[in-house]
Amino acid sequence: MASDPKDARDEDKPSVKRNTRKIILISLVVIVALLLFAGVGMHFTSQPYFCNTCHEISPNVASWQVSSHNNVPCLNCHANPGTVGYVSRKLKGLGEVYLHFTNQIPAKIEPKINIQMCINCHTGENSGFPTAKNITVETGPQAPQVSHKFMLDNKVSCLNCHRYTAHPPSQQTPGLR
């Protein structure tokens, strides 16, 4: 008696389902592992000690360490606010790593400083720094020595007065502003 081809197809179905489930499970495990690895890697490479591994930036890390902002991680000032700003800065950092390893370091390094990050910390919007001077208050221990109302109202750049707050000039890399 010849076997019915329909019966043969029915026997293969559990095997196909089992293989599909196995592939989906393995894929999910790999995706979760990659996301975890990326998250840990992004956190690790956001720390000042990682930035300090490039000789062209190490004097700036040294100047930051003796500044009043030595408890503020690099990307709190050198990235745009939010997750998109953080990820975007990390992707630009990959380009900088490439330039470092291919010895194509620019003669003049222009750091990116987002003034909104200063405002977020010094108006209390960023709760991660509760002891930061609050430029929106006029009196009390959190108030700055000088009123910042005019600067806030007229969108005056913090760098006009505070350019060397986080990186004193005596410690900076020549060519870095």
ZALUMNU-562853 format. One record per residue (C-alpha): x, y, z. Coordinates in nm, 2 decimals, decimal comma, padded with zeros to 4 digits. Example, Ala and Ser with C-alpha at 12.3 -4.5 7.8 and 13.67 -1.06 7.14 Angstrom:
2
@px=01,23	py=-00,45	pz=00,78
@px=01,37	py=-00,11	pz=00,71
***
This chain:
177
@px=00,00	py=00,00	pz=00,00
@px=00,13	py=00,34	pz=-00,10
@px=00,13	py=00,60	pz=00,17
@px=-00,08	py=00,91	pz=00,12
@px=00,12	py=01,22	pz=00,05
@px=-00,12	py=01,41	pz=00,27
@px=-00,02	py=01,20	pz=00,57
@px=00,35	py=01,27	pz=00,52
@px=00,28	py=01,65	pz=00,52
@px=00,09	py=01,62	pz=00,85
@px=00,39	py=01,44	pz=01,01
@px=00,62	py=01,73	pz=00,91
@px=00,40	py=02,00	pz=01,07
@px=00,50	py=01,95	pz=01,43
@px=00,87	py=01,96	pz=01,33
@px=00,83	py=02,28	pz=01,14
@px=00,64	py=02,44	pz=01,43
@px=00,90	py=02,33	pz=01,67
@px=01,18	py=02,47	pz=01,45
@px=01,00	py=02,80	pz=01,41
@px=00,95	py=02,83	pz=01,78
@px=01,32	py=02,75	pz=01,84
@px=01,43	py=03,01	pz=01,58
@px=01,20	py=03,28	pz=01,73
@px=01,32	py=03,20	pz=02,09
@px=01,69	py=03,21	pz=01,98
@px=01,63	py=03,53	pz=01,79
@px=01,47	py=03,70	pz=02,10
@px=01,75	py=03,59	pz=02,32
@px=02,01	py=03,73	pz=02,07
@px=01,81	py=04,06	pz=02,04
@px=01,79	py=04,10	pz=02,42
@px=02,16	py=04,02	pz=02,46
@px=02,25	py=04,27	pz=02,19
@px=02,04	py=04,54	pz=02,35
@px=02,19	py=04,47	pz=02,69
@px=02,54	py=04,48	pz=02,55
@px=02,46	py=04,81	pz=02,37
@px=02,32	py=04,96	pz=02,68
@px=02,61	py=04,86	pz=02,90
@px=02,85	py=04,97	pz=02,63
@px=02,69	py=05,31	pz=02,59
@px=02,70	py=05,36	pz=02,97
@px=03,06	py=05,25	pz=03,00
@px=03,17	py=05,48	pz=02,71
@px=02,99	py=05,78	pz=02,86
@px=03,21	py=05,78	pz=03,17
@px=03,49	py=06,03	pz=03,21
@px=03,75	py=05,76	pz=03,26
@px=03,66	py=05,63	pz=02,91
@px=03,69	py=05,97	pz=02,76
@px=04,03	py=06,00	pz=02,93
@px=04,17	py=05,70	pz=02,73
@px=04,22	py=05,93	pz=02,43
@px=04,54	py=06,13	pz=02,47
@px=04,39	py=06,43	pz=02,28
@px=04,11	py=06,47	pz=02,54
@px=04,28	py=06,36	pz=02,86
@px=04,40	py=06,72	pz=02,96
@px=04,03	py=06,82	pz=02,94
@px=03,93	py=06,54	pz=03,17
@px=04,21	py=06,65	pz=03,41
@px=04,08	py=07,01	pz=03,41
@px=03,72	py=06,88	pz=03,46
@px=03,84	py=06,68	pz=03,77
@px=03,95	py=07,00	pz=03,95
@px=03,65	py=07,20	pz=03,85
@px=03,33	py=07,27	pz=04,04
@px=03,15	py=07,04	pz=03,79
@px=03,36	py=06,73	pz=03,86
@px=03,05	py=06,54	pz=03,96
@px=02,88	py=06,60	pz=03,63
@px=02,94	py=06,34	pz=03,36
@px=03,07	py=06,45	pz=03,02
@px=02,74	py=06,39	pz=02,83
@px=02,54	py=06,60	pz=03,07
@px=02,71	py=06,90	pz=02,91
@px=02,83	py=06,77	pz=02,57
@px=02,50	py=06,62	pz=02,44
@px=02,15	py=06,74	pz=02,36
@px=01,89	py=06,68	pz=02,62
@px=01,69	py=06,35	pz=02,62
@px=01,74	py=06,00	pz=02,48
@px=01,77	py=06,11	pz=02,12
@px=02,04	py=06,36	pz=02,21
@px=02,23	py=06,10	pz=02,41
@px=02,21	py=05,84	pz=02,13
@px=02,30	py=06,10	pz=01,87
@px=02,61	py=06,21	pz=02,06
@px=02,71	py=05,84	pz=02,11
@px=02,69	py=05,79	pz=01,74
@px=02,91	py=06,10	pz=01,68
@px=03,15	py=05,96	pz=01,93
@px=03,20	py=05,65	pz=01,71
@px=03,32	py=05,88	pz=01,44
@px=03,56	py=06,04	pz=01,69
@px=03,69	py=05,70	pz=01,79
@px=03,75	py=05,62	pz=01,42
@px=03,95	py=05,95	pz=01,38
@px=04,15	py=05,87	pz=01,69
@px=04,25	py=05,52	pz=01,57
@px=04,33	py=05,64	pz=01,21
@px=04,53	py=05,93	pz=01,35
@px=04,32	py=06,19	pz=01,18
@px=04,27	py=06,41	pz=01,49
@px=04,18	py=06,77	pz=01,39
@px=04,42	py=07,04	pz=01,48
@px=04,15	py=07,23	pz=01,66
@px=03,89	py=07,04	pz=01,86
@px=03,56	py=07,22	pz=01,90
@px=03,36	py=07,08	pz=02,19
@px=02,98	py=07,09	pz=02,16
@px=02,81	py=07,24	pz=02,46
@px=02,44	py=07,26	pz=02,48
@px=02,33	py=07,56	pz=02,69
@px=01,99	py=07,40	pz=02,75
@px=02,18	py=07,14	pz=02,96
@px=02,31	py=07,41	pz=03,18
@px=01,96	py=07,56	pz=03,22
@px=01,81	py=07,21	pz=03,30
@px=02,05	py=07,16	pz=03,59
@px=02,05	py=07,52	pz=03,72
@px=01,68	py=07,57	pz=03,72
@px=01,60	py=07,25	pz=03,90
@px=01,46	py=07,07	pz=03,59
@px=01,73	py=06,80	pz=03,63
@px=01,67	py=06,65	pz=03,97
@px=02,00	py=06,46	pz=03,96
@px=02,19	py=06,77	pz=04,09
@px=01,98	py=06,90	pz=04,38
@px=02,27	py=07,11	pz=04,52
@px=02,33	py=07,30	pz=04,20
@px=02,28	py=07,68	pz=04,22
@px=01,93	py=07,76	pz=04,09
@px=01,94	py=08,06	pz=03,86
@px=01,56	py=08,11	pz=03,90
@px=01,58	py=08,19	pz=04,27
@px=01,69	py=08,53	pz=04,41
@px=01,76	py=08,44	pz=04,77
@px=01,86	py=08,15	pz=04,98
@px=02,14	py=07,89	pz=04,97
@px=02,06	py=07,78	pz=04,62
@px=02,06	py=08,13	pz=04,48
@px=02,36	py=08,24	pz=04,27
@px=02,56	py=08,55	pz=04,38
@px=02,43	py=08,74	pz=04,08
@px=02,07	py=08,75	pz=03,95
@px=02,04	py=08,56	pz=03,62
@px=01,69	py=08,69	pz=03,53
@px=01,82	py=08,92	pz=03,26
@px=02,03	py=08,64	pz=03,11
@px=01,74	py=08,40	pz=03,11
@px=01,49	py=08,66	pz=02,97
@px=01,73	py=08,75	pz=02,69
@px=01,86	py=08,40	pz=02,62
@px=02,22	py=08,51	pz=02,69
@px=02,46	py=08,22	pz=02,66
@px=02,59	py=08,08	pz=02,99
@px=02,94	py=08,06	pz=02,82
@px=02,96	py=08,44	pz=02,81
@px=03,04	py=08,44	pz=03,18
@px=03,10	py=08,07	pz=03,26
@px=03,32	py=07,94	pz=02,97
@px=03,58	py=07,80	pz=03,20
@px=03,36	py=07,67	pz=03,48
@px=03,40	py=07,30	pz=03,39
@px=03,74	py=07,32	pz=03,22
@px=03,98	py=07,58	pz=03,37
@px=04,19	py=07,72	pz=03,08
@px=04,53	py=07,64	pz=03,25
@px=04,45	py=07,27	pz=03,22
@px=04,30	py=07,25	pz=02,87
@px=04,44	py=07,10	pz=02,55
@px=04,61	py=07,36	pz=02,33
@px=04,37	py=07,44	pz=02,04
@px=04,06	py=07,34	pz=02,24
@px=03,83	py=07,62	pz=02,31
***
